[in-house]
Amino acid sequence: MVVFRKTDSLARTPLFAVLRRAAALARMARRPGAGPLDELTDRALPFTRRGVLGAGAGLAIAAPKRSMARSDSRVAIIGCGIAGLVVADRLVAAGLRHVTLHEANQRIGGRMLSGRGVVGEGSLVELGGSFINSDHADILALAHRFQLPLEDGTANTLEPTFFADGAARSLTEIAAASQGLLAHLERVKALPKPRQDALSAAGVMDAADVSGWMRRLLDLGLTQEMGLEPDRMSALYLINSFTGRQMGQNGLFGSDQRYQIAGGNDRLPAALASGLSARISLGQRLVALRPEGRAYRAIFAGGQEVVADIIVLALPLTVLRGVELGVPLPPLTRRAIAQTSYGSNAKLFAGVSARPWRARGQSGECLNDLGYQTVWEDHAKPGEGPGALTIFAGGRLGLGFRNGSSLERARAATLSLEPALAGAATGFTGLATRMHWPSNPYVGGSYTCFAPGQYEGFSGAFAPAGRVFFAGEHASETSSGYMNGGAESGRITAEAIQRALG
Ligand SMILES: Cc1cc2nc3c(=O)[nH]c(=O)nc-3n(C[C@H](O)[C@H](O)[C@H](O)COP(=O)(O)OP(=O)(O)OC[C@H]3O[C@@H](n4cnc5c(N)ncnc54)[C@H](O)[C@@H]3O)c2cc1C
């Protein structure tokens, strides 16, 4: 079966969503009879606000059900991120008795990890995945099932800041400066998908002659959002972020809602794992997978082994490429495992004693060309009191977040932010920490950022091979790179296993 990857049209960071709104605004302004840009901007600014417990989109995903006719098959799931946990949850609920999970780390959750109190008493930051989109149905369904309340990250009336070339840039200015690019993107979009994919995002912006501060904002926005510089990413990320059905339908006024799980996103993998704890072995790092008659033998560092009829590989490709895979796999699968590009996003966290920008109408979200790409307040509290800044970067800057001490880095970052977010440096409490995913041995990157040609070229690469199944954000055809991609791929993999056993 040929599966066509649905290219992402959603935003991972709040700032990127606003950039997308600016693009939608520019599209609206081109329609006959549209008012001037600044009038449209005024209408565009308010988000709709909803406080929810498991938003509507998630309710479409059914909870797992008992259905398994043959429940004696042995299933070994490698990796206890959201993807592996969802596979196990569904298979156990379906009646499979011999499901085991094998995790290299000493904790479950993978890239869903919350930091509590790490930069000040009561502070809460997300070390990995932060934002859940309103149509991330699998994650929302899980949050609903485990009764984890959601915070609406957009539930404030304050504005994000875009700062480039020495000045703050308004949504109206950004929309006006986007016009040429958007017209060009519509032309590129008419090309067959593989030809769009063969281009880089930078190449498309060059051809559209995007330059000056607008180009810098787009370069920074894409790098922090997708994880690599625009010359290293498929143009489809750019094309689908700023054009497309979703934007056409929802335009400015149905803009993405953003959620975080109250108390920390990692409450979700913890809730899943609580029903599976007897099946989970920590500290088991897969090093080899070999055939064993009609079954498979998984070998872990240190010599432990498990033999299973079904194997689920739910670990990042960056790590999987170091595993000896002695089982038959199609050439496309091997190529995708070896070559899929990952972003190099990292996060730096700084405690602040006050947030004076809020009194000036700034939310604290700031995309800037001052040296540190992006900043925002995770799990933002109302008011102007103490808080925590998340400083987030991809590409070469993200890689470099490893150098120096967190304190030096955070001091330099808050100082550099002053022109755009006055009060960041004076409010810095001296409490800082970081999470450098590119050097994390269990991940070795942030999330998939397909290089030119890979988005379409590797579509379908993670179909089951014999009784080896693949799960993880990289395997998601609709939301690769997202927590939802992990959860969705886990659900689809569990369904495929049930069919295979049915
Ligand atoms: C900095 C950053 C920011 C992000 N922001 C967002 C966001 O705002 N919104 C969003 O939706 N998503 C975001 N994501 C992406 C999201 O967190 C991931 O896509 C998702 O959590 C991946 O889940 P997974 O189960 O596929 O993989 P993982 O969570 O990586 O799970 C894989 C598991 O396999 C284990 N493992 C690794 N090697 C082995 C081995 N050899 N043997 C056994 N086990 C092994 C790992 O320890 C891990 O537990 C972000 C990610 C990062 C890093």
The ligand as an ORCA input file, in Angstrom:
! r2SCAN-3c Opt
* xyz 0 1
  C      12.949     20.357     22.443
  C      11.703     19.691     21.972
  C      10.534     20.428     21.816
  C       9.367     19.822     21.360
  N       8.221     20.560     21.276
  C       7.065     19.933     20.933
  C       5.831     20.632     21.013
  O       5.769     21.795     21.433
  N       4.695     19.974     20.650
  C       4.712     18.661     20.253
  O       3.649     18.111     19.957
  N       5.882     17.969     20.200
  C       7.043     18.570     20.541
  N       8.210     17.863     20.547
  C       8.233     16.498     19.980
  C       7.676     15.415     20.907
  O       8.171     15.582     22.205
  C       8.086     14.060     20.335
  O       7.698     14.002     18.970
  C       7.422     12.863     21.039
  O       7.457     13.000     22.433
  C       8.161     11.605     20.579
  O       7.616     10.457     21.181
  P       8.162      9.027     20.757
  O       7.489      8.031     21.600
  O       8.087      8.890     19.282
  O       9.739      9.058     21.062
  P      10.502      9.238     22.456
  O       9.715     10.091     23.372
  O      11.864      9.687     22.110
  O      10.539      7.771     23.054
  C      11.493      6.811     22.656
  C      11.958      6.024     23.867
  O      12.912      5.060     23.426
  C      13.934      4.978     24.402
  N      15.127      4.403     23.788
  C      16.069      5.058     23.057
  N      17.007      4.185     22.655
  C      16.657      2.970     23.119
  C      17.252      1.671     23.000
  N      18.363      1.432     22.302
  N      16.610      0.638     23.611
  C      15.472      0.836     24.321
  N      14.884      2.051     24.456
  C      15.459      3.105     23.844
  C      14.092      6.400     24.865
  O      14.759      6.489     26.101
  C      12.651      6.880     24.915
  O      12.080      6.664     26.178
  C       9.379     18.440     21.032
  C      10.542     17.693     21.211
  C      11.685     18.295     21.679
  C      12.930     17.453     21.878
*
